[in-house]
Amino acid sequence: MSQRQQLERLLEIDRQIRAGLFPNAARIAAQLEVSQRVVYTDKRFLVDRLGAPIAFDRERGGWTYTDPTWALPTLFATEGELLAFFLSMEVARRYLGTAFEAPLRAAVGKLAASLGDRVQISPDQLRETYTFSAPETPAVPPELLADLHRAIREQRAVQMTYYTASRGERGERTVNPHHLYNIRGDWYLAAFDRRRGEMRSFHAGRIERWQVLDERFQRAPEFSAEAYFESAFQNERGAPQAVAIRFDAQQAPYIRERRWHASQAPLEPLPDGGVILRLTVGGLDEVKRWVLQYGPHAEVLAPPSLRRAVAQALRAAGQHYADLEPLSRTPDTPAD
């Protein structure tokens, strides 16, 4: 059993005792699908390590607290949980900017101090083990992310000046923010755009001025972050379409080692060692940009509109080098 699972069992035992359900080892074991021995070990941990005043009520056939005012410690964590928190801190420090570094470090310090002797772990030691190299992304003011987070939590409208890169235009928008998400280091806001009357995605790096308004809004009841991104490819959404891409034998091993989208079908092996990747996604412009990075090692098979768009982009790129003599082919050397 993992330490995370043990924590969940401890919380469930405490919940049932506090609710007056008088749990016992047999009932907890059956509900959580573990052995009674595991439950007795958990109960002993509560009593011996956390000081829980647990007694067995013979009349009710289960456990109760002799002191109903006793409560679980405010915070207790495993070494793995502290490690996960540290890694989150390091990622956030690089993506969100230095304004968040001090409070995050303080939070980790408080967390480590609250653990006492149960875990000895140093953020500085961990920093010697893990390195993060963040992608080059537009700088996003930490204050903007904090304000958007507050607007989402309090359901307040946001007025902003937004730069639309595809049209090279700036415009005023009033939006109802619903969700913040990060893709490859870039922050995006999913919000109901009042001007367009629909849910849209906004790149946080293109929000130039903003104000959280006093005006409150009702969240769209049909909005679900999971459903919103279900058919998206990376950061672009659209009507789902069946996409098929052939990768040659050189690129195939690197395609096999990842799952590229939730809709991905089992890879189709080809006699020459290549594979066909099949997805059902929207955002074909993003798919086009993704395919282009593989150069001659990828070929779009479907849909026809995507195949034409990739071919046109490759022809246009080739014109930049039309004056060069053909070079002898040098195989790419991807990372192991």
C-alpha positions in Angstrom: 0.0 0.0 0.0 1.3 3.5 -0.8 1.6 6.2 1.8 -1.0 8.2 -0.1 -3.5 5.4 0.3 -2.7 5.1 4.0 -3.4 8.8 4.4 -6.8 8.4 2.7 -7.6 5.4 5.0 -6.7 7.4 8.1 -9.0 10.3 7.0 -11.8 7.9 6.3 -11.5 6.2 9.7 -11.5 9.6 11.4 -14.5 10.7 9.4 -16.6 7.7 10.3 -15.7 7.9 14.0 -16.5 11.6 14.1 -19.8 11.0 12.3 -20.8 8.5 15.0 -20.8 5.5 12.6 -18.7 3.4 15.1 -16.5 1.8 12.4 -14.5 -1.4 13.1 -11.7 -3.2 11.3 -14.0 -5.6 9.4 -16.3 -2.8 8.0 -13.5 -0.5 7.1 -11.6 -3.3 5.4 -14.6 -4.3 3.4 -15.4 -0.7 2.3 -11.8 0.1 1.3 -11.0 -3.3 -0.1 -7.9 -4.0 2.2 -7.2 -6.6 4.8 -8.2 -6.2 8.5 -4.6 -6.3 9.4 -4.0 -3.2 7.4 -6.8 -1.4 9.1 -5.5 -2.4 12.6 -2.1 -1.0 11.6 -3.8 2.3 10.6 -5.7 2.4 13.9 -2.5 1.7 15.8 -0.8 4.6 13.9 -3.7 6.9 14.9 -3.3 6.0 18.6 0.4 5.7 18.9 1.7 8.3 16.5 -1.1 10.9 16.5 -2.5 10.4 20.0 -6.0 9.6 18.9 -8.2 8.7 21.9 -9.8 5.7 20.3 -11.8 3.2 22.4 -14.0 0.3 21.4 -17.7 0.6 22.2 -18.9 -2.9 22.8 -22.5 -2.0 22.7 -22.2 -0.4 19.3 -19.5 -2.8 18.0 -17.1 -0.1 16.8 -14.6 2.6 17.6 -15.4 6.0 19.2 -13.4 8.9 20.5 -13.3 9.2 24.3 -12.5 12.9 23.8 -14.9 14.2 21.1 -12.9 17.5 20.9 -9.7 15.7 19.6 -8.9 16.4 16.0 -6.4 15.2 13.5 -3.2 17.3 13.3 -3.6 20.3 11.1 -1.1 18.9 8.7 0.8 15.7 8.3 2.5 14.5 5.2 4.7 11.7 3.8 8.2 12.3 2.3 6.7 11.7 -1.1 4.1 14.3 -0.6 6.7 16.9 0.6 8.8 16.0 -2.5 5.8 16.5 -4.7 5.2 19.9 -3.1 8.8 20.9 -3.6 8.7 19.9 -7.3 5.5 22.0 -7.7 7.3 24.9 -6.1 10.2 24.7 -8.5 7.9 24.5 -11.6 5.8 27.4 -10.3 8.9 29.5 -9.6 10.1 29.1 -13.2 6.7 29.6 -14.8 5.1 32.2 -12.6 8.0 34.5 -12.0 10.1 35.5 -9.0 7.3 37.3 -7.2 6.0 33.9 -6.1 9.3 32.4 -5.1 9.4 33.9 -1.5 5.9 32.8 -0.4 6.3 29.4 -1.9 9.6 28.8 -0.2 8.1 30.0 3.1 5.2 27.5 2.6 7.7 24.6 2.0 9.6 25.7 5.2 6.4 25.7 7.2 5.4 22.3 5.8 8.8 20.8 6.6 8.8 22.3 10.2 5.3 20.8 10.9 6.5 17.3 10.1 8.9 17.2 13.0 11.0 14.1 13.0 8.8 12.2 10.7 10.7 13.3 7.7 14.1 14.8 7.1 14.2 16.4 3.7 16.0 19.5 2.5 14.8 21.6 -0.4 18.4 22.5 -1.1 19.3 18.8 -1.3 16.4 18.1 -3.6 17.5 21.0 -5.8 20.8 19.2 -6.3 18.8 16.2 -7.7 16.2 17.8 -9.9 16.6 20.4 -12.6 13.8 22.1 -14.5 14.4 23.9 -17.8 11.4 25.9 -18.7 10.5 26.7 -22.3 10.9 30.2 -23.5 7.5 31.8 -22.9 6.0 35.3 -22.9 6.4 37.0 -19.5 3.1 37.0 -17.6 2.8 39.3 -14.6 2.3 37.3 -11.4 -0.3 40.0 -10.4 -2.4 39.1 -13.5 -2.5 35.4 -12.6 -3.3 36.2 -9.0 -6.1 38.6 -10.1 -7.5 36.0 -12.6 -7.4 33.3 -9.9 -9.4 35.6 -7.6 -11.9 36.5 -10.3 -12.5 32.9 -11.0 -12.9 32.0 -7.3 -15.2 35.0 -6.6 -17.0 34.8 -9.9 -16.2 38.4 -10.8 -16.1 39.8 -14.4 -12.8 41.0 -15.8 -12.4 43.9 -18.3 -9.2 43.7 -20.3 -7.3 45.0 -23.3 -6.4 42.0 -25.4 -4.0 41.8 -28.3 -5.2 39.3 -31.0 -2.0 38.2 -32.6 -3.6 36.6 -35.7 -5.2 39.9 -36.7 -2.6 42.3 -35.1 -5.4 44.1 -33.3 -6.0 45.3 -29.8 -9.5 45.5 -28.4 -11.5 45.8 -25.1 -13.1 42.7 -23.8 -15.3 42.0 -20.8 -15.2 38.3 -19.9 -16.5 35.9 -17.3 -13.4 33.9 -16.3 -13.9 30.2 -15.7 -10.6 28.3 -15.8 -6.8 28.9 -16.0 -4.6 26.3 -17.7 -0.9 26.0 -18.6 0.3 24.4 -21.8 4.0 24.1 -22.5 4.7 27.0 -20.1 2.1 29.3 -21.6 -0.9 30.4 -19.5 -4.4 30.6 -21.0 -7.7 31.7 -19.7 -11.0 30.0 -20.6 -13.6 32.6 -20.2 -17.1 33.5 -21.6 -16.5 36.4 -24.0 -19.6 38.7 -23.7 -18.9 40.3 -27.1 -18.9 37.0 -29.0 -21.4 35.3 -26.7 -19.4 32.1 -26.3 -16.6 30.5 -24.3 -13.1 31.5 -25.7 -9.5 30.9 -24.9 -7.2 33.9 -24.2 -3.4 33.8 -24.0 -2.5 35.5 -20.7 0.7 36.9 -22.3 -1.5 39.0 -24.6 -3.6 40.6 -21.9 -2.1 44.1 -21.7 -4.3 45.8 -19.2 -7.0 44.3 -16.9 -9.3 45.1 -14.1 -11.3 42.8 -11.9 -14.8 44.3 -11.7 -17.1 44.4 -8.7 -19.8 42.8 -11.0 -20.4 39.2 -10.3 -21.5 36.5 -12.8 -23.0 33.1 -12.7 -20.8 30.3 -13.9 -22.0 28.6 -17.0 -23.6 25.4 -15.6 -22.6 23.4 -18.7 -18.9 24.4 -18.5 -16.6 21.5 -17.6 -12.8 21.9 -17.9 -12.5 18.2 -18.8 -15.1 18.5 -21.6 -13.7 21.9 -22.8 -10.3 20.3 -23.5 -11.5 16.9 -24.6 -11.2 17.5 -28.3 -8.5 20.2 -28.2 -5.0 19.6 -29.5 -2.5 21.2 -27.2 -3.9 24.8 -26.8 -6.3 25.0 -29.8 -10.0 23.8 -29.8 -12.3 23.3 -32.7 -14.8 20.8 -34.3 -13.3 17.3 -33.8 -12.0 15.6 -37.0 -10.4 12.3 -37.7 -6.6 12.9 -38.2 -4.2 10.3 -39.5 -0.4 10.9 -39.7 2.3 8.5 -41.0 5.7 8.6 -39.3 8.6 6.9 -40.9 10.8 4.2 -39.3 13.3 6.8 -38.0 10.7 8.8 -36.1 8.4 5.9 -35.1 10.3 4.9 -31.9 9.7 8.4 -30.5 6.0 8.4 -31.4 5.5 5.1 -29.7 6.9 6.3 -26.4 4.2 8.9 -25.7 0.4 9.2 -25.7 -0.3 12.3 -27.8 -4.0 12.7 -27.1 -6.8 11.2 -25.1 -8.5 10.2 -28.4 -5.5 8.4 -29.7 -6.2 5.0 -31.3 -3.7 2.1 -31.0 -0.7 2.9 -33.3 -0.9 1.1 -36.7 2.5 -0.5 -37.5 3.7 -0.4 -41.1 5.8 -3.0 -42.9 8.7 -0.5 -43.3 8.9 0.1 -39.6 6.9 3.3 -39.5 3.6 3.8 -37.8 0.3 5.6 -38.4 -1.0 7.8 -35.6 -4.8 8.3 -35.5 -6.5 11.0 -33.4 -9.9 12.7 -33.3 -9.2 16.4 -32.5 -10.1 19.9 -33.2 -7.6 22.8 -33.7 -6.1 21.6 -37.0 -3.9 24.7 -37.2 -2.1 23.5 -34.1 -1.9 20.0 -35.5 -0.3 21.5 -38.7 2.3 23.3 -36.7 3.1 20.1 -34.7 3.4 18.0 -37.9 5.7 20.5 -39.6 8.4 20.2 -36.9 9.0 16.6 -38.0 9.9 17.6 -41.6 10.2 14.7 -44.0 9.6 12.1 -41.2 5.8 12.8 -41.1 3.1 12.7 -43.7 -0.5 13.8 -43.1 -2.9 11.2 -44.6 -6.2 12.7 -43.4 -8.2 14.9 -43.4 -7.5 16.3 -46.9 -7.7 19.9 -45.8 -4.9 19.3 -43.3 -2.8 17.5 -45.8 -3.1 20.4 -48.3 -2.3 23.0 -45.6 0.9 21.1 -44.6 1.9 20.7 -48.2 1.4 24.4 -48.9 3.5 25.4 -45.9 6.3 23.0 -46.9 6.3 24.4 -50.4 6.4 27.9 -49.2 9.3 27.1 -46.8 11.2 25.4 -49.6 11.1 28.6 -51.7 13.3 30.3 -49.1 16.1 27.8 -50.1 15.4 27.4 -53.8 18.8 28.9 -54.7 20.8 26.3 -52.7 22.5 23.2 -54.2 21.2 19.9 -52.8 23.3 18.7 -49.9 24.2 15.2 -49.1 21.8 13.9 -46.5 23.0 13.9 -42.9 20.8 11.7 -40.7 19.3 13.5 -37.7 20.6 12.4 -34.3 17.7 12.6 -31.8 18.2 12.1 -28.1 18.3 8.6 -26.8 
